[in-house]
Amino acid sequence: RVLFRSPPMGTLLLDEAHDLPGPWYALLRRYPQGWVTMGDPYQCLSGSVPHAPHAKALVMAQSVRAGEQVTPIMQQVLERHSEVLVHDLIRGSREHVTRPCRYGEGDALPEEGLRAYGRIWKLLEDALWLNSRQGRFRLIKASETELVQTVKDAMLLRKHGDLPKSYKLRAFRNWPMLAQHLETLGHGRVLRMFDRGFDDRHLDSLIASQRPADDGALTMGLLEHCKNMEFDIVTLSDCCVSASRKVLSRDERDEQVKALYVAMSRARRQLWFPADTLERLADPT
């Protein structure tokens, strides 16, 4: 058995180390000239950052996008995580001002910058609404892929009873189960849309109506797909922190907190979020 070894290249600096897969850590453990990891463990959206006993770890607590005006709310969100991953408080950028903008039910939201979503169905509803009034929008590519797969699975489940392939729908064995789930979450409009015959043609038309990113279009996507982006304006839609009858496990709550933090830290000038965000994130126990 021959083990691959990295050639000597001096001390290695590994940025975004929180996204480095475990096998890379296993390989680097045999690297003889030393390595330094740099990253933010709160940006590891699933699982945890592998332990690197043979490396010097530098944890990032300085935001390069969000100004210091919004770091208090970001810090309070991170305090809802089940364990402290970074002991330093977040330090905001002093290069510009980032305004915290709390909004309530019925308030108009910006139709520019980034709007992040916690549910695929709310993302679909808003995209259809914007398209119906010739609004300019585009979907983050990963979110577009997930939306198309999820909606097509729902259509096949309703029409033919085909079991869903998409991860988020695998728990639903028949259409009544999914319909009840959507109704419970308040997505009755989606059910009525399917009842009126929403099909592949309508979905293809929606996807084709997107505008280029440089057209000033509103960028829309799921929380977990917002990494490595930055916008002057970032809006967390209401569904990012909606109250749910489902009691989240510790891992699910931690993933929600980290995804919220990642989306919030994309903002340069304005960060919009539900006024009761912290109350909804409070541990029900």
C-alpha positions in Angstrom: 0.0 0.0 0.0 1.5 3.4 -1.0 0.4 6.5 0.8 0.4 9.7 -1.1 2.5 12.5 0.5 2.5 16.2 -0.3 5.8 17.5 -1.7 7.6 19.9 0.6 6.4 23.5 -0.1 7.2 25.2 3.2 4.6 26.2 5.7 1.1 25.9 4.2 -1.6 28.6 4.9 -5.1 27.1 4.4 -7.8 29.7 4.1 -11.5 28.8 4.5 -10.3 25.8 6.5 -13.8 25.3 7.9 -14.8 23.9 4.5 -11.9 21.5 4.2 -13.1 17.9 4.0 -11.9 15.3 6.5 -9.7 13.4 3.9 -7.6 16.5 3.3 -7.0 16.8 7.0 -5.8 13.2 7.0 -3.5 13.9 4.2 -2.1 17.1 5.8 -1.4 15.3 9.1 1.5 13.7 7.2 2.9 17.0 5.8 6.3 17.5 7.5 6.8 21.3 7.1 3.9 22.6 9.1 0.5 24.2 8.3 -1.8 26.9 9.5 -5.6 26.8 9.2 -7.6 30.0 8.9 -11.3 30.0 9.1 -14.6 30.5 10.9 -16.1 27.4 12.4 -19.5 29.0 12.4 -19.4 28.9 8.6 -19.3 25.1 8.6 -23.0 24.6 8.0 -23.2 20.9 8.5 -21.2 18.7 10.9 -18.1 20.2 12.6 -14.7 21.3 11.6 -12.2 18.3 11.9 -9.7 18.6 14.7 -6.2 19.5 13.4 -3.8 18.6 16.3 -0.7 19.1 14.1 -1.6 22.6 12.8 -1.7 26.1 14.1 -5.4 27.2 14.0 -6.3 30.8 13.5 -10.0 31.5 14.1 -11.5 34.5 12.3 -13.7 36.9 14.2 -13.2 40.0 12.0 -15.9 40.7 9.5 -14.7 42.1 6.2 -18.2 43.0 5.0 -20.6 43.8 7.8 -20.0 47.1 9.6 -19.8 47.2 13.4 -23.4 48.5 13.6 -24.8 45.0 13.0 -22.3 42.8 14.8 -24.3 42.9 18.1 -27.3 41.2 16.5 -25.0 38.8 14.7 -23.3 38.0 18.0 -26.7 37.5 19.7 -27.7 35.0 17.0 -24.5 33.0 17.5 -25.2 32.9 21.2 -28.1 30.6 20.4 -25.6 28.0 19.2 -25.3 25.0 21.6 -21.6 25.5 22.2 -19.1 28.4 21.8 -17.0 27.8 18.8 -15.2 31.2 18.8 -14.5 32.9 22.1 -13.7 36.3 20.7 -16.6 38.7 20.0 -17.2 39.5 16.3 -15.5 42.7 15.2 -17.2 44.7 12.4 -15.6 46.4 9.5 -14.9 50.1 9.9 -14.7 50.7 6.2 -18.4 51.5 6.0 -21.7 51.7 7.9 -24.1 48.7 7.9 -27.5 49.7 9.1 -29.6 47.1 11.0 -33.2 47.3 9.7 -35.8 45.4 11.7 -39.1 44.8 9.9 -42.6 43.6 11.0 -45.5 41.8 9.3 -46.7 43.7 6.3 -43.6 45.9 5.9 -42.3 46.2 2.3 -38.9 44.5 1.8 -36.1 45.7 -0.5 -36.3 44.3 -4.1 -32.5 44.6 -4.5 -29.5 42.9 -3.1 -29.8 39.4 -1.6 -32.9 37.9 -0.1 -32.3 34.7 1.8 -34.9 32.0 2.5 -35.3 29.2 5.0 -37.9 27.4 3.0 -38.0 26.4 -0.7 -41.8 27.0 -0.9 -41.6 30.6 0.2 -38.7 31.1 -2.3 -41.0 29.7 -5.0 -44.0 31.9 -3.9 -41.9 35.1 -4.0 -40.3 34.3 -7.3 -43.7 33.7 -8.9 -45.1 36.9 -7.4 -42.2 39.0 -8.6 -42.4 37.4 -12.1 -46.1 38.1 -12.2 -45.4 41.8 -11.9 -42.3 41.9 -14.1 -40.0 42.2 -11.2 -36.3 41.7 -11.8 -34.9 38.7 -9.9 -32.4 35.9 -10.2 -31.9 32.7 -8.2 -28.6 31.5 -6.8 -27.7 28.6 -9.0 -27.6 26.0 -6.2 -31.0 27.2 -5.0 -32.4 27.1 -8.5 -31.3 23.5 -8.9 -32.9 22.5 -5.6 -36.1 24.4 -6.4 -36.5 22.7 -9.8 -35.9 19.2 -8.4 -38.3 19.8 -5.4 -41.1 21.2 -7.5 -40.8 18.5 -10.1 -40.9 15.8 -7.4 -44.0 17.4 -5.9 -45.7 17.5 -9.3 -44.9 13.8 -9.9 -46.0 12.8 -6.4 -49.3 14.5 -6.9 -50.0 13.3 -10.5 -48.5 9.8 -10.5 -47.6 9.0 -6.8 -43.9 8.8 -7.7 -41.8 8.8 -4.5 -39.7 12.0 -4.3 -35.9 11.9 -5.1 -35.1 15.3 -3.6 -33.8 15.1 0.0 -36.3 17.5 1.5 -39.3 15.6 0.3 -38.2 12.0 1.0 -40.3 11.8 4.1 -43.5 12.3 2.2 -44.9 9.0 0.8 -48.0 10.4 -0.8 -49.5 13.7 -1.9 -51.9 14.1 1.1 -48.9 13.9 3.4 -47.1 16.7 1.5 -50.3 18.7 1.1 -51.0 18.6 4.9 -47.4 19.7 5.5 -47.7 22.7 3.2 -51.0 23.7 4.7 -49.5 23.5 8.2 -46.6 25.7 7.2 -49.0 28.3 5.7 -48.3 27.6 2.1 -51.9 27.2 0.9 -51.2 29.2 -2.1 -48.7 26.6 -3.3 -51.4 23.9 -3.0 -53.9 26.0 -4.9 -51.3 26.6 -7.6 -50.8 22.8 -8.0 -54.6 22.4 -8.0 -54.9 24.9 -10.9 -52.5 22.8 -13.0 -49.1 24.2 -12.4 -46.7 22.0 -14.5 -43.3 21.9 -16.2 -44.2 24.6 -18.6 -44.9 27.1 -15.9 -41.8 26.1 -14.0 -39.6 26.4 -17.1 -41.2 29.9 -17.8 -40.3 31.0 -14.3 -36.7 29.8 -14.6 -36.3 31.5 -18.0 -37.6 34.8 -16.7 -34.5 35.4 -14.5 -32.4 38.5 -15.1 -28.6 38.6 -15.3 -26.8 39.5 -12.0 -25.5 42.8 -13.4 -29.1 43.9 -14.2 -29.7 45.1 -10.7 -31.9 42.1 -10.1 -32.9 40.9 -6.7 -30.8 37.8 -5.9 -32.8 35.1 -4.1 -31.7 31.8 -2.6 -31.7 29.5 0.4 -29.7 30.4 3.5 -27.3 27.5 3.0 -26.4 28.7 -0.5 -25.3 32.3 0.4 -21.7 31.5 1.3 -18.9 33.4 -0.5 -21.2 36.3 -1.6 -21.5 39.9 -0.6 -24.2 42.5 -1.3 -25.0 46.1 -0.2 -28.4 44.9 1.0 -29.2 41.6 2.6 -32.7 40.6 3.7 -33.6 37.6 5.8 -37.1 36.6 4.8 -39.6 35.8 7.5 -39.3 32.0 6.8 -35.7 32.0 7.9 -36.8 32.1 11.5 -40.4 31.2 11.4 -41.9 29.6 14.4 -42.7 25.9 13.8 -44.6 23.2 15.7 -41.6 21.0 15.1 -39.2 20.9 18.0 -35.7 21.1 16.4 -32.9 18.9 17.5 -29.7 20.4 18.8 -28.0 19.8 15.5 -30.9 21.2 13.5 -30.9 24.4 15.7 -27.2 24.8 15.4 -27.4 24.5 11.6 -30.1 27.1 11.5 -28.1 29.5 13.7 -24.9 29.1 11.5 -26.9 29.5 8.3 -28.5 32.7 9.6 -25.1 34.0 10.6 -23.6 33.3 7.2 -26.4 35.1 5.4 -26.2 38.1 7.8 -22.5 38.5 7.3 -23.0 39.0 3.6 -24.3 42.6 4.1 -22.3 45.7 3.5 -24.8 48.6 3.8 -28.1 47.3 5.2 -29.2 44.1 7.0 -33.0 43.5 7.1 -34.3 40.9 9.5 -37.6 40.1 11.3 -38.0 42.2 14.4 -38.6 39.2 16.6 -35.7 37.1 15.3 -34.1 36.5 18.7 -37.4 35.6 20.3 -38.0 32.9 17.7 -34.5 31.5 18.2 -34.9 31.2 21.9 -34.6 27.7 23.2 -38.2 26.4 23.9 -36.9 24.4 26.8 
